[in-house]
Amino acid sequence: MVSSGLEPGKSMRARVSISRLLSLVILTVVACGEAESQVGRADGGSDVRVPFSTSGWRTDFSKHSVSLDEIMSGGPPKDGIPAIDDPKFVGVRDADRWLGDREPIVVFEHRGEVRGYPWQVLIWHEIVNDEVAGLPVTISYCPLCNTAIAFDRRLGYRVLDFGTTGKLRHSDLVMYDRQTETWWQQATGEAIVGELTGITLTFLSAPTISWSDFKKEYPDAAVLSRDTGYDRP
């Protein structure tokens, strides 16, 4: 028989304390699980249960083209990774001071205007809402999938602007538009949860090339600045 090293009375009290502690842990886990599964209000007035917190969202969770169970937290909250809504640009010579030749940069060109979006900046913000030669565009980047994709922000009579939900689906960034708070799959451009579910954004050509190639081919281009308006660690 192995001794606990405690006197009988102390041993009993220790077992009772451990039992109470385990009970508290179990209750806490159950409570957290219940808190994560909340009821979201649908536009039609009905309730729909979703497997994550709906606090701070006005999304119509009753409309979705994928299982809500496939959507998981990426860690940050809504807009915890801040999109760039007022992008600033510098010239190629200035950007060359902090960009290495092998660094990747997204190229977007419209009506003779060329802009470059370094992954070095995109990895911290994931979304840039911009307008190039009159065309509203979103440059998106998912660090987990290594996907850099540009979309036309126009949808009918509306111009959408996008933010980060803090959620992932199949390890891919889930964006949302601020006009309807519909959730969008970055890799496919498809609305997967909310009012606009089923609609797909228009993809725009936006290849990724090395900085050395970019500065040779587009010496007069504008490059997204590291001055994004956010001081992130």
C-alpha positions in Angstrom: 0.0 0.0 0.0 1.3 3.4 -0.9 1.0 6.1 1.7 -0.3 9.5 0.8 2.1 11.1 3.3 -0.9 12.8 5.0 -2.6 12.3 8.3 -6.0 10.6 7.9 -7.9 13.8 8.6 -5.8 15.9 6.2 -6.0 13.2 3.5 -9.8 13.3 3.7 -9.9 17.1 3.5 -7.5 17.0 0.5 -9.7 14.5 -1.3 -12.8 16.7 -0.6 -10.9 19.8 -1.9 -9.9 18.0 -5.1 -13.4 16.8 -5.6 -14.8 20.3 -5.2 -12.1 21.6 -7.6 -13.0 19.1 -10.2 -16.7 19.9 -9.9 -15.9 23.6 -10.4 -13.8 22.8 -13.5 -16.6 20.7 -15.0 -19.2 23.4 -14.3 -16.9 26.0 -15.9 -16.3 23.9 -19.0 -20.1 23.3 -19.4 -20.8 27.0 -18.9 -18.3 28.0 -21.5 -19.7 25.5 -24.0 -23.2 26.9 -23.5 -21.9 30.5 -23.8 -20.3 29.6 -27.2 -23.6 28.2 -28.5 -25.9 31.2 -28.8 -29.1 32.1 -30.4 -28.9 34.6 -33.3 -31.9 36.5 -34.5 -32.9 36.0 -38.1 -34.4 38.9 -40.2 -37.7 37.0 -40.4 -38.0 37.1 -36.6 -37.1 33.4 -36.0 -34.3 32.3 -33.8 -31.4 30.1 -35.1 -28.8 28.4 -32.9 -25.2 28.9 -33.9 -22.2 27.1 -32.4 -20.3 30.3 -31.6 -20.9 33.7 -30.0 -23.0 36.1 -32.0 -22.3 39.0 -29.8 -21.7 42.2 -31.7 -23.0 40.8 -35.0 -26.2 41.8 -36.9 -25.7 39.0 -39.4 -28.7 36.9 -40.4 -27.4 33.5 -39.3 -30.5 31.8 -40.5 -29.1 32.1 -44.1 -26.0 30.1 -44.8 -24.7 27.9 -47.6 -22.3 25.9 -45.4 -22.6 24.2 -42.1 -22.0 26.7 -39.3 -20.1 23.9 -37.5 -17.4 24.3 -40.1 -16.6 27.8 -39.0 -14.2 28.2 -36.1 -12.4 31.0 -34.2 -9.0 32.0 -35.5 -8.2 33.7 -32.2 -8.8 37.4 -32.8 -12.2 38.9 -32.4 -14.2 40.8 -35.0 -11.8 43.3 -36.7 -9.1 42.1 -34.3 -6.9 42.0 -37.4 -7.7 45.5 -38.7 -8.4 46.0 -42.4 -6.7 49.0 -44.1 -9.5 51.4 -45.1 -7.4 54.5 -45.9 -4.3 53.1 -47.6 -1.2 55.3 -48.0 1.3 54.7 -50.7 5.0 55.5 -51.3 7.2 55.4 -54.4 9.3 52.5 -55.4 12.5 54.2 -54.3 11.2 54.7 -50.8 9.8 51.2 -50.6 13.1 49.8 -51.7 14.6 50.8 -48.3 12.5 48.3 -46.4 11.6 45.6 -49.0 14.0 42.8 -49.9 14.4 41.7 -53.5 12.9 38.3 -52.9 9.9 39.5 -50.9 6.5 38.9 -52.6 4.2 41.8 -53.6 0.7 41.7 -55.1 0.4 43.7 -58.4 -2.8 45.4 -59.3 -3.2 47.4 -62.5 -6.2 49.3 -63.8 -6.4 51.8 -66.6 -2.7 52.3 -66.5 -2.4 52.9 -62.8 -0.3 50.3 -61.0 -0.2 49.6 -57.3 1.8 47.1 -55.3 0.7 45.5 -52.0 3.6 43.9 -50.1 2.9 40.7 -48.3 5.0 42.2 -45.5 2.1 44.6 -44.8 -0.8 42.3 -45.8 0.2 39.6 -43.3 -0.6 42.1 -40.5 -3.9 43.4 -41.9 -5.2 40.7 -44.4 -7.6 43.2 -46.2 -7.0 46.5 -48.0 -10.1 48.4 -49.2 -8.8 50.6 -52.0 -9.9 52.5 -55.1 -7.6 52.3 -58.2 -8.4 54.6 -61.1 -12.0 54.8 -60.0 -12.4 51.1 -59.4 -13.3 50.0 -55.8 -11.2 47.0 -55.0 -10.3 44.8 -52.1 -6.9 43.2 -51.8 -7.1 40.2 -49.5 -4.5 37.9 -48.1 -4.8 34.8 -45.9 -1.5 34.0 -44.2 -2.6 30.4 -43.3 -3.6 29.6 -46.9 -1.0 31.8 -48.6 -3.7 33.2 -50.9 -3.6 36.7 -52.2 -6.8 37.6 -54.1 -8.3 40.8 -55.4 -12.0 41.4 -55.7 -14.3 44.1 -57.2 -16.1 45.7 -54.3 -19.1 46.7 -56.4 -22.2 44.7 -56.0 -25.2 46.1 -57.9 -25.8 49.6 -56.7 -23.7 49.1 -53.6 -20.0 49.4 -52.9 -18.9 47.0 -50.2 -16.0 47.3 -47.9 -14.6 44.4 -46.0 -13.3 43.5 -42.5 -12.1 40.4 -40.8 -14.5 38.2 -38.8 -11.8 36.6 -36.7 -13.2 33.3 -38.0 -11.8 30.6 -40.3 -13.3 27.9 -42.5 -11.0 25.2 -43.7 -8.2 27.3 -42.3 -9.1 30.1 -44.7 -9.9 33.7 -43.8 -13.6 34.5 -43.4 -14.3 38.2 -44.3 -17.4 40.2 -43.8 -18.9 43.2 -45.5 -19.7 46.2 -43.3 -22.9 47.0 -45.2 -24.8 43.8 -44.5 -22.4 41.9 -42.3 -22.6 39.0 -44.6 -19.7 36.6 -44.1 -17.5 35.7 -47.2 -15.0 32.9 -47.9 -11.8 34.6 -49.0 -10.5 31.7 -51.2 -13.7 31.4 -53.2 -15.2 34.9 -52.9 -18.5 33.4 -52.0 -21.0 34.7 -49.4 -21.5 31.8 -47.0 -23.5 33.3 -44.1 -26.0 36.2 -44.0 -28.2 38.3 -46.3 -26.1 37.9 -49.4 -25.5 34.1 -49.1 -24.9 32.5 -52.5 -23.5 35.6 -54.2 -19.9 35.4 -55.5 -17.6 38.5 -55.8 -15.9 39.2 -59.1 -12.3 38.2 -59.1 -9.7 40.6 -60.5 -6.2 39.8 -61.8 -3.7 40.4 -59.1 -0.5 38.3 -59.6 2.2 38.0 -56.9 5.7 38.6 -58.0 9.1 39.3 -56.3 10.0 42.9 -55.3 13.0 42.8 -57.6 10.8 42.1 -60.6 8.2 44.6 -59.5 10.6 47.5 -59.2 12.2 46.8 -62.6 8.9 46.5 -64.4 6.9 49.2 -62.6 9.4 51.9 -61.5 6.7 54.5 -61.3 4.2 52.5 -59.4 2.7 53.3 -56.0 3.5 50.8 -53.1 1.4 50.3 -50.1 3.1 52.0 -47.1 3.9 50.4 -43.8 2.2 53.5 -42.3 -1.2 51.9 -41.9 -2.5 53.9 -39.0 -2.2 50.9 -36.7 0.6 50.2 -34.2 0.6 46.4 -34.0 3.1 44.3 -32.0 
